[in-house]
Amino acid sequence: MSLEVPAHSNHAGKPASRIRQKNEQAILRAAEDEFARHGYKGTSMNTIAASAGLPKANLHYYFTNKLGLYIAVLSNILELWDSTFNALTAEDDPAVALARYIRTKMEFSRRQPQASRIFAMEIISGGECLTEYFSQDYRAWFSGRAAVFQAWIDAGKMDPIDPVHLIFLLWGSTQHYADFATQICRVTGRTRLTRQDMEEAGTNLIHIILKGCGIKPAQ
C-alpha cells in the first residue's frame, strides 16, 4: 500500500538529481524531528527550513506546503511498515516469517523512532490526514494479511487465534519501543535504547508471540 503524496515541486515528474535527493532527505529528517517534538500544528515551515539548514524558499521548492511535507513523512514510514508484510504467503513457515517481521519492525523502531511517534500522534488525534490511506484498498490489503494467518491456522501450523488481533499485537508491540522509548528508559534506568537493547527486546517478543500462537521456533 502507498499513501498519495502531493507533488514536491513543479519538477516532481523528473528524475531527482543527487543534490535534490540529498536536500529532500535533509528536509524529511528535519521535518520528522520537528513534527515529533511539536506536532503538526506546532511546527512551521520556517523551523523545518532552519533545522534542515536550507533557506525557506528552497524548502518550498521541494515541498509546496506543510501538509504535503507532513504527508510525505507519514508516507515514508507507512510504506516501510507495509512493505515488510507485502510478501507474506500461506506457504511461508510462520516461525520464520513472524520472526523476520518482528526483527524488521524493531529495526524500523530503532532507526526511525521519530517517524513512528508522528504516526502515533496522528492516529491519536483522529487520523484525518490518513483518511485516504485507510481506504477500501487498505482494508483489502489488511484482510489479505489476516487471510494468510488463517491459512496457517487451517493447515495446523498455529493455534486457532484471531488473526486480526494478532496483527494489532505485532504492530503495537514493535512500535512501542519507538513511541514509548522515554518511558522504557526511565523505568529501566537507561539513557537511551541501544541496538543490543532492541535486539534483546525483539528476541523476547519473538519468543512470547510464537509461543502464544503455538508455533515452534525455527531451528
C-alpha positions as CSV (number, residue, x, y, z in Angstrom):
1,M,0.0,0.0,0.0
2,S,1.1,3.6,-0.6
3,L,-0.1,7.0,0.5
4,E,-0.8,9.6,-2.2
5,V,1.6,12.4,-1.6
6,P,1.3,15.9,-3.1
7,A,3.9,16.7,-5.7
8,H,7.1,18.0,-4.0
9,S,7.6,20.6,-6.7
10,N,6.9,21.6,-10.3
11,H,9.6,19.1,-11.3
12,A,8.2,16.1,-9.4
13,G,8.0,14.0,-12.6
14,K,11.7,14.4,-13.4
15,P,14.4,12.1,-12.1
16,A,15.9,13.6,-8.9
17,S,19.5,14.7,-9.0
18,R,21.9,13.8,-6.2
19,I,21.7,17.3,-4.8
20,R,17.9,17.2,-4.9
21,Q,17.8,13.8,-3.2
22,K,20.2,14.9,-0.6
23,N,18.2,18.1,0.1
24,E,14.9,16.2,0.2
25,Q,16.3,13.7,2.7
26,A,17.6,16.5,4.9
27,I,14.2,18.2,4.8
28,L,12.4,14.9,5.7
29,R,14.8,14.3,8.6
30,A,14.3,17.8,9.9
31,A,10.6,17.6,9.4
32,E,10.4,14.3,11.3
33,D,12.3,15.8,14.2
34,E,10.1,19.0,14.3
35,F,6.8,17.2,13.9
36,A,7.7,14.6,16.5
37,R,8.7,17.4,19.0
38,H,5.9,19.9,18.4
39,G,3.2,18.1,16.4
40,Y,1.7,19.3,13.1
41,K,0.1,22.5,14.4
42,G,3.1,23.5,16.5
43,T,5.6,23.1,13.6
44,S,6.2,25.8,10.9
45,M,8.0,25.6,7.6
46,N,10.4,28.2,9.0
47,T,11.6,25.9,11.8
48,I,11.9,23.0,9.4
49,A,14.0,25.0,7.0
50,A,16.2,26.2,9.8
51,S,16.6,22.7,11.1
52,A,17.5,21.4,7.6
53,G,20.0,24.3,7.1
54,L,18.2,25.5,4.0
55,P,16.5,28.8,3.0
56,K,12.8,28.7,3.3
57,A,12.5,29.3,-0.5
58,N,14.4,26.1,-1.1
59,L,12.1,24.2,1.2
60,H,9.1,25.4,-0.8
61,Y,10.8,24.3,-4.0
62,Y,10.8,20.7,-2.8
63,F,7.6,20.7,-0.8
64,T,5.0,23.3,-1.7
65,N,3.3,23.4,1.7
66,K,3.4,22.0,5.3
67,L,0.6,19.5,4.7
68,G,2.4,18.0,1.7
69,L,5.6,17.7,3.7
70,Y,3.7,16.2,6.7
71,I,2.1,13.6,4.5
72,A,5.4,12.7,2.9
73,V,6.9,12.0,6.3
74,L,3.9,9.7,7.1
75,S,4.1,8.1,3.7
76,N,7.8,7.1,4.3
77,I,7.1,5.2,7.5
78,L,3.8,3.6,6.3
79,E,5.4,2.3,3.1
80,L,8.3,0.8,5.0
81,W,6.0,-0.9,7.5
82,D,3.6,-2.2,4.9
83,S,6.4,-3.5,2.6
84,T,7.5,-5.9,5.3
85,F,4.1,-7.6,5.1
86,N,3.5,-7.5,1.4
87,A,5.3,-10.7,0.5
88,L,3.7,-12.8,3.2
89,T,2.1,-16.1,1.8
90,A,0.4,-19.1,3.2
91,E,3.3,-21.2,2.0
92,D,5.7,-19.4,4.4
93,D,6.9,-21.0,7.5
94,P,5.1,-19.0,10.2
95,A,8.0,-19.2,12.7
96,V,10.4,-17.8,10.1
97,A,8.0,-15.2,8.7
98,L,6.9,-13.8,12.1
99,A,10.4,-13.7,13.5
100,R,11.6,-11.9,10.4
101,Y,8.7,-9.4,10.6
102,I,9.3,-8.7,14.3
103,R,13.0,-8.2,13.7
104,T,12.4,-5.8,10.8
105,K,9.8,-3.8,12.6
106,M,12.1,-3.5,15.7
107,E,14.9,-2.2,13.4
108,F,12.5,0.4,12.0
109,S,11.7,1.4,15.6
110,R,15.4,1.7,16.3
111,R,16.3,3.6,13.2
112,Q,13.2,5.8,12.7
113,P,11.6,6.4,16.1
114,Q,10.6,9.9,15.3
115,A,8.6,8.8,12.3
116,S,6.8,6.2,14.4
117,R,5.9,8.8,17.0
118,I,4.5,11.2,14.4
119,F,2.3,8.3,13.1
120,A,1.1,7.6,16.6
121,M,0.3,11.2,17.3
122,E,-1.6,11.4,14.0
123,I,-3.7,8.4,14.9
124,I,-4.4,9.5,18.4
125,S,-5.6,12.9,17.1
126,G,-8.1,11.3,14.8
127,G,-6.0,10.4,11.7
128,E,-7.6,12.9,9.4
129,C,-4.5,13.1,7.2
130,L,-4.7,9.3,6.8
131,T,-8.3,9.1,5.8
132,E,-7.4,8.4,2.2
133,Y,-4.8,5.8,3.2
134,F,-7.2,3.8,5.3
135,S,-9.5,3.3,2.3
136,Q,-11.1,0.2,0.9
137,D,-7.8,-0.8,-0.8
138,Y,-6.0,-0.7,2.5
139,R,-8.8,-2.8,4.2
140,A,-8.5,-5.3,1.4
141,W,-4.7,-5.4,1.9
142,F,-5.2,-5.9,5.7
143,S,-7.8,-8.7,5.1
144,G,-5.2,-10.4,2.8
145,R,-2.6,-10.4,5.6
146,A,-5.2,-11.8,8.0
147,A,-6.1,-14.5,5.5
148,V,-2.5,-15.7,5.5
149,F,-2.7,-16.3,9.3
150,Q,-6.0,-18.0,8.9
151,A,-4.5,-20.3,6.2
152,W,-1.7,-21.2,8.7
153,I,-4.4,-22.0,11.3
154,D,-6.3,-24.1,8.9
155,A,-3.2,-26.0,8.0
156,G,-2.5,-26.7,11.7
157,K,0.7,-24.6,11.6
158,M,-0.5,-22.4,14.5
159,D,-3.2,-22.3,17.2
160,P,-6.7,-21.0,16.3
161,I,-6.4,-17.4,17.3
162,D,-8.0,-14.3,15.8
163,P,-5.6,-13.1,13.0
164,V,-6.9,-9.5,13.3
165,H,-5.8,-9.2,17.0
166,L,-2.5,-10.9,16.2
167,I,-1.7,-8.2,13.6
168,F,-2.7,-5.5,16.1
169,L,-0.4,-7.2,18.7
170,L,2.5,-7.3,16.2
171,W,2.1,-3.6,15.3
172,G,1.6,-2.4,18.9
173,S,4.4,-4.4,20.5
174,T,7.1,-3.5,17.9
175,Q,6.2,0.2,17.7
176,H,6.0,0.5,21.5
177,Y,9.8,0.6,21.6
178,A,9.8,3.8,19.4
179,D,6.7,5.5,20.7
180,F,7.4,4.9,24.4
181,A,11.2,4.8,24.5
182,T,11.3,7.6,27.1
183,Q,9.1,5.6,29.5
184,I,11.2,2.4,28.9
185,C,14.5,4.2,29.6
186,R,13.2,5.8,32.8
187,V,11.8,2.6,34.1
188,T,15.0,0.6,33.3
189,G,17.5,3.3,34.2
190,R,18.8,3.7,30.7
191,T,19.8,6.9,28.9
192,R,18.8,5.5,25.5
193,L,17.8,2.3,23.8
194,T,20.8,0.7,22.1
195,R,21.0,-1.7,19.2
196,Q,21.6,-4.5,21.7
197,D,18.5,-3.4,23.8
198,M,16.3,-3.6,20.6
199,E,17.7,-6.9,19.6
200,E,17.1,-8.4,23.0
201,A,13.6,-6.9,23.0
202,G,13.0,-8.5,19.6
203,T,14.2,-11.8,20.8
204,N,11.8,-11.7,23.7
205,L,8.9,-10.6,21.5
206,I,9.5,-13.5,19.1
207,H,9.6,-16.0,22.0
208,I,6.4,-14.6,23.6
209,I,4.4,-14.2,20.3
210,L,5.4,-17.6,18.8
211,K,4.7,-19.4,22.0
212,G,1.3,-17.6,22.3
213,C,0.5,-18.7,18.8
214,G,1.5,-22.3,19.4
215,I,4.4,-22.1,16.9
216,K,7.7,-23.8,17.5
217,P,10.7,-21.5,16.9
218,A,12.6,-22.2,13.7
219,Q,15.8,-24.2,14.1
